[in-house]
Amino acid sequence: MGYEFDNNIPIYIQLQQHFRMRIAAGDLAPGERMPPVREIAVNYGINPNTVQRALAELERDGLAYSQRTIGRFITEDRDRIAEVRRLLAKDAVENFIKDIRPFHLSLDEVIEVLKDHWGDDDATS
């Protein structure tokens, strides 16, 4: 799958964040069945216990649920997904502001830069 983990952060936390982002972005749809733990472990090249821990955290976070013998699914609670989407967006904005402040741009200048790059797919590279 080509996913690279940061050695400074526990892998289960990074995997949990990865799935949170995918759920919030709509890559994993409400009610969708998640791949089995072993499949995720193989795809990401990590220990199944690490995957299990990450998915348990997703359940505690209200983004997934288990059905005994059937598997694990993405929550169907669209309000919870929207709440997580807002929290992730808020974190991204806070990081953006922290990164851009040293340039001493006005809010209008920052908005103009954002507008210039909003539809530019190359802006993220």
C-alpha positions in Angstrom: 0.0 0.0 0.0 3.0 2.3 0.3 2.0 3.9 3.6 5.0 5.3 5.6 4.8 5.5 9.3 6.6 8.2 11.5 9.0 6.5 13.9 8.2 9.2 16.5 4.5 8.3 16.9 3.0 5.0 17.9 1.9 3.1 14.7 -1.6 2.3 16.1 -2.2 6.1 16.6 -1.1 6.8 13.0 -3.3 4.0 11.7 -6.2 5.3 13.7 -5.6 8.8 12.3 -5.3 7.4 8.8 -8.7 5.7 9.1 -10.3 8.8 10.8 -9.2 10.9 7.8 -10.5 8.3 5.3 -13.9 8.2 7.1 -14.1 12.0 7.3 -13.2 12.4 3.7 -15.8 9.9 2.6 -13.3 7.4 1.3 -14.9 4.9 3.7 -18.7 5.2 3.5 -21.1 5.0 6.5 -22.1 1.4 7.0 -19.2 0.1 4.8 -17.6 -3.1 6.0 -13.9 -2.7 6.9 -11.3 -5.2 5.7 -10.4 -7.9 8.2 -7.6 -7.1 10.7 -5.2 -9.5 9.1 -5.7 -8.0 5.6 -5.1 -4.5 6.9 -1.9 -5.8 8.7 -0.6 -7.3 5.5 -1.5 -4.3 3.4 0.3 -1.9 5.8 3.1 -4.3 6.8 2.3 -4.2 10.5 1.4 -6.5 13.3 -2.3 -7.6 13.5 -2.3 -6.6 17.2 -1.3 -3.1 16.2 -4.2 -3.0 13.8 -6.6 -4.4 16.4 -5.6 -1.6 18.8 -6.1 1.1 16.2 -9.5 -0.2 15.2 -10.5 -0.5 18.9 -9.7 3.2 19.2 -11.9 3.9 16.2 -14.7 2.1 18.0 -14.1 4.1 21.2 -14.2 7.2 19.1 -17.6 6.3 17.7 -16.4 5.9 14.1 -16.6 2.1 13.8 -18.5 -0.8 15.4 -18.2 -4.5 15.5 -20.8 -7.1 14.7 -19.7 -10.4 16.2 -18.7 -13.0 13.6 -19.6 -10.5 10.8 -16.9 -8.0 11.0 -16.2 -4.3 11.7 -18.1 -1.5 10.0 -17.9 2.3 9.6 -20.5 4.0 11.8 -23.7 5.0 10.2 -23.9 8.1 12.5 -23.4 10.8 9.9 -23.5 13.5 12.7 -20.5 11.8 14.3 -18.6 11.7 11.0 -19.4 15.4 10.4 -18.2 16.2 13.9 -14.9 14.4 13.2 -14.6 16.1 9.9 -15.0 19.5 11.6 -12.4 18.6 14.2 -9.9 17.5 11.6 -10.5 20.6 9.6 -10.0 22.8 12.7 -6.7 21.1 13.4 -5.6 21.6 9.8 -6.5 25.3 10.0 -4.7 25.7 13.3 -1.6 24.1 11.8 -1.9 26.3 8.7 -2.2 29.5 10.8 0.8 28.5 12.9 2.9 27.8 9.7 1.9 31.0 7.9 2.1 33.5 10.8 5.8 34.1 10.4 5.1 35.6 7.0 3.1 38.5 8.6 0.4 38.4 5.9 -2.9 40.1 6.5 -6.0 37.9 6.6 -7.0 39.4 3.2 -3.6 38.4 1.8 -3.9 34.9 3.2 -7.5 34.6 1.7 -6.2 35.8 -1.6 -3.4 33.1 -1.7 -6.0 30.5 -0.7 -8.4 31.6 -3.5 -5.5 31.5 -6.0 -4.7 27.9 -5.1 -8.1 26.5 -4.1 -8.7 24.6 -7.3 -5.0 24.1 -8.2 -4.2 20.4 -7.7 -0.5 21.2 -7.9 -0.8 23.4 -4.8 -0.7 20.3 -2.5 2.6 19.0 -3.9 
